[in-house]
Amino acid sequence: MKTIKDSVHDHIEVEGVARALFDTPAVQRLRRIRQLGPAHLVYPSANHTRFEHSLGVYHLACEGLDHLGIQGKQAERVRAAAILHDIGHCPYSHAIEEVIHRHTGKYHDDVHELLDESEVGDVLRDHGHDPGTVADLIAGDGKLGQLVSGELDVDRMDYLVRDAHHTGVPYGTIDHSRLVRELTLIDGELVLAEGNVPTAESLLLARALMNPTVYNHHVTRIARGILQQASERLLEATDVTAERLRRMDDYDLLVALRETPETAEYARRLSDRDLYKRAVWAEMSDVPEGVIDADYETLRDYEADIAAEADVEPGEVIIEVLDRPSMTESESRVIVNGEIRRLDQQSALVAALQHVQREQWRLGVYAPDGHTDAVGHAAERVLGLETEGALVSEVRTAGQRTTLDEFE
């Protein structure tokens, strides 16, 4: 048995197949992938990694399994899935995941091939486990897959607490110990025991507060947009394949960007924190439905049109459209008066938070400092935004526009 000191959960004991898995190259690679991607450019202490998070998810999975009375090989497979649930992540975590998916059709939890063909698969087989079964658990399949990937999963419980801890933002603080203790399985469904509606609501509230403050902070979003544009350019300009890009770590990608003439400026901006600025920051009600639902190619055409109208280089305009607001945690099941009910059918807070999410949604258009005014005006015309200059970054007349630069 090995004991590891963790910044969130204190001492964590690791043994058996878990210990062997932590020593594989695929899991050790997670030490070189930041949990929050480029969010360290906003919160300097947000340098925690996917490895630390995987260790925390393993710890909470162990606690959950003990509470549920799951033991033996079945429990070992779930613990293995908890350790391995993030090995499919690409550099900078979720920042370029859409780029990878466009080129490979895979998201970070599509790991059947990774588990089967790597040293990880050998370790699993040596301990009597089928890699495909573990991969299914990572995808959330089966009653115990819900513990790793579901509305009440230990993944969510760890990252909210860990991200709050390392950013110094208190909003992600939840009672994860109670959440794990109150989990129960009824007819193959993972639910929270009687009297835990407020416990489930705490997950919703934490996520609703962390989204605008950390996960979708505007500087994080700008850096994410630069990384996405840079990664696409790297795939176009070099022999780097999407599969190779997927298996890089943060450092590999930054070096590749620096060494490629077509992407070197993106690498410089990220390294020097010389980021683009907001030219448009538009509420959902001001954005046409066609823009909100536009596909990748359509958005790139919009960028080219805006750049031409603003007389800037095509690569100097980035449009970022978030997905429509969703709240998967609202589908959590809780026992109320002896019945299993969905949280969104039981909690008045869910509707309020769904409204808040819609109010927090913003369309971002970004450009280098000095071009934001021209790009903002061009974007309003090209995208058909329903507002007058209140969205662009520079002050023209007091009371009509507010500078955003002070928040950059």
N, C-alpha and C positions, 0 to 999 in steps of 0.2 A: 504493500500500500504506500502511496505517495501523498503527502499533504502539501497543498499549494495555498499560499496566502493571497487572497483576492481583496481588492479595494472596496468591494460592495458587500460580499457575503462572508468575509473573514476567511476562516480556514475551510478548504474544500478537500475532501479525501477522494483520491482517484486510484482505482485498482483494476485488475483484469484487462478485459478487452479495451476499456476506456483508456487506461494508461498507455497501452500499445498504440491506440489510435492517435492520441495526442502527440506522439513522437513521429508520426508519418509526415513526409514533406508536404502533402496536401493540406494538412491541418496547420503545420508550422508556417506555411505561406500566409495564413490569416494574421500572423503577427505583423505583416507588412501591408495590411489593408486597414485603413482607418474606418472605424465603425460609422462615423458620420460624414465620410467623404470630405468635401472641402469646408465643412462647418468650422474647422479650426481657424479659418480666416476671419471668422466672427468671434468665436470663443477660443482663445489661445490654448486653453487647457483641454480642449476636446480632441486629444490625441490617442484616446483609447482605441483598441483594435477589435477586429472580428474574432481574434483568438480569445481575448478576455471575455467577450460576450459569449462565445461558445462554451467557455468554462462555466460561466454563470448559468447558462441554459441547462447544461449538464447537471449542475448542482440542484436547480429547482426541479428538474425532471426526477432526480433521485428522491427528493422530498415528496413530490407528488405520487410517485410510484409506491413509496413506503406507506403513505396515507391511504392509497387505494388498495393496498394489500397485494400488489402485483410483484411477483418474485420470479426467480429462475431465468431461463433463456428468454422468455417474453420480456422481462424487465431489462435484460442486457441489451436486447435489440433496440428498445426505446432509448436507453441511455446512449447507445451508439448513434442513433439518429439525432439525438440532441447535440452531441459533439460535432457531427458532420453536417448539420442542417445548413451551414453557410459556406461549405467548400466550393459551391458553384458561383460564388460572388466574383465579379470582375473588379478591376482596379477602382478605387474610390467608391466602393460599395454600390449604392443605387444610382450614382451620378450618371454613369454611361450604360446602365442596364438596357435602356430602350434601344441604344445603338446596337448592342450585342443581339438583342432579340430581333431587330430588323434584318440582321444578316445571318443569324443562325436558327431563329425560331425558338430559342431557348431562354428561359428566365433562370434566376439563380437557384431555384429549387428543382430544376430539371437535371438531376444528378445521376441517373441510372448508369450512363456511360462512364462518368467519372469514377463512380464507386467500383464498377466492374473491372475496369482496365488499369487501375492504378494500384500502388502498394496498399492503399486502403482496402481494396477488395481482397488482397492476399491476407491481410490481418483479420478481416471479418471471417473469411473461410477457415483460417487456421483456428479460430475460436468457435467454429461450428455455426456460423451465421451466413445466410444467403444475402449478398449485396443488394439484390433486387428487392428483397423484402424490406431491408433498411431504407432503401431509396423510396419505397412506397410510403413508409412512415414519415419520411421527410416531406413528402408531398401532402401529408395530412390524411392518408387513406387509413381506413379501419378505425375501430373505436379508440385505440391508443395513439393513432396518428394525430388525433385531435389535441393531445397533450403537447405535441411538438409544433403543430401547425393548425390552428383553429381559432375560434373566437375567444377562447379562454386559454390560449397556449402559454407555455412558460417562456417562449421566445419574447413575446410582447411584455410579459412581466419583468423580464430582465432588462430589456433595452430601455424601457421607460425609466426605470430606477437608475440604471447605469448612465444613460445619457444626461439625466438631470444632475447626477453626481459630478460628472466630468465637465459639464458646461458651467456648473454653478447655478443653474436655473432650477428653482424649487418646484416648478409646476408638474414635473413628471413623477413626483413622489407618490407612491401608492403603497398600500399595505400588502406587499406581495406574499408575506408569510401567511396572512389570513386567507388570501386568495387560494394559495396552494392547499391549505388545511381544509378549506370548505369545498373543494372539488369532490364530486362523486359521480359514479357511473350508474345510469339507470337505462335499462334496455339498450345498451350500447352507446348511449349519448352522454357526453361529458357536460355536467351541469353544476351549478352552485347550489349548495344546500339551503334549506329554509332560512329565511331571515337575512339574506345576503343581497337584496336589491341594491342597497347603498354601496356594497362592496363592488358589485359589477359596474355601478355608475361611476365609481372612482376611476376605472379604466377609461371610460368615455371622456370624463372631464380632463384627465391627465393628457390624453391624446389630443383633445381639442385645444388645450393650452400650449402643448409642445409644438404643434404644427406651425403656427405663425411665428412662434418665438425662436424655434431651433430648426426644425426640419425644412420649413419653407421661408425662413428668414430671407429677405430680399438679396442680401449679399451672397448667401449660400446659393440661391437660385441663379444669380449672375455667374458665379464661378462654375456652377453645374452646366450652364448654357455654354460657357467657353470650353469646358471639357468635352461636351458632346460635339460641338463644332470641330474642335481639334481632333477628336477621335475619328470622325467621319473623314476629315481631310487626310489623316494618317493612313487610313485604309485605302483611300483613292490614290495617294501619291507614292506609296511604298508597296513592298511585297508582304507586309504584315497582313495576315489573315484575321478574320473575326475570331476564329477559334484560338489563335495565338494570343490575340488581344485579350480574350476572355480569361486566359490563364496567367496573364501578367499580374504583377502586384503594383502598388502605387509608384514605387521607385522605377520599375521597368518602364511604365508608361511615360513618366516625366522625362526620363532619359531619351526614350524614343522620340518624344515630341521635340526635345532640344536638338537632337541630331538630325532632324529632318527639316530642310530649309522651309518647306511649305507650312510647317507647324511650329517653328522655333519661336515666333512672336507670341503664340498662345502660351508656350512654356514660360517665356519671360514674364508675361503678365501674371501668370499664376504664382511663379516663384517670388516676384517682387510685390505681389498684391496690388498690382496696377490694373485693377479690374475695370470693365465697362461700367457705365452708370445707367440709371433708369431714364429712358426717354418717355416711356408710357408705363403707367401703373393703373390699370383700368379695372373697375368693378364688373362683376358678371352681368349686371343689368345694362351696362353700357356697351357690351360686346355682342355683335351679331352671332346668332346660333351657328351659322356656317363657319365662323372663325373658331368658335369653341370646339366644334366637332371636326375641324379640318385635319386631313391626314398629313403625313410627313412631307410629301412632295408639294402639296398645296402651300404649306407653311414656308417651304424653301422658295417657292415662287413669290409669295408675299414679301419675303426678305429681299429678294432681288429687285422687285418693283419699288420697295421703299428706299433701297439704296440708290437706285437710279434717280428717283425723284428728289432725294436729299443730296445727291451728288457726292456720295461716299463710296468706298470700295464695298463690293458685295459681302465680303466677310466681316464687315464692320457693323452689321445689323444682325441681331439675334432676337427671334420671337420665341417666347416660352409660354405655352398654354398648358396649364395644369389640367389633369383629369377632372371631370365633374366630381363634386364632393361626394364622398361615401363614408360610411361608418359601419364597418363590418362588426365592430364590437357590439353594436345595437342588436345583433342577432343572437347574442349570448343567451343561454337558457338558465333560468333560475327557478327554484321551487317556491311557489307561493300558495299557501293554504293546501299543501299536499299535491298541487298540480305543477307540471312543467310548463312554464310560460316563456315566451321570448321577451327579452328585456324591453324592446321597443313597444311591446303591447302592454307593458306594466309600468313603465317609467315615463312620467311627464317630462323629465329632464332630457330625454332623447330628442323629442321634437324641438326643444329649445336649442340644443347643441347642433342639430342638423341645420337650423336656421342660422346659427352663428357661423358654421362652416361655409355656408353660402355667402354670408356677408364678408368673410375673410378671404374668399377667392379673389385672385388678381391675375389679369393678363399682364405679362411683362414684355416690354420691348427695350432692348439694351443696345448701347452704342458707346464708342470711346468718348471720354470727356472732351468737350468742345464741339461735339457733333450732336449732342442729345436734343437740342432745340430743333434743328432741322429735321432730324430723324423722327422726333415726336410729332411734328406737324405732318410730315409725309405719312407716318403710320396712321394717324387719325383719318387721313383721306383714303389711303389704300385699303385699310381694314374696315372703313365705314363705321368708326366708333361714334357713338351718339352723344359725345360730350364736346364742349369747347375746351381749349387749352388747359383746363384744370389738371390734365394728366401729364403734361410735359414738365421737364425738370427745371426750367429756368424761370425766374421771377420776371414778369413784365410789368404788372401793375399790382399794387398792394391790394390784397383781398381777392384777386382773381387766380393767382397762381402761388404756390408755395414751393420754395426750393427743396429738393430732396437731397441735395449734396451733403447737408449737415448730418444726414443719417447714413451716409455711405461709409 
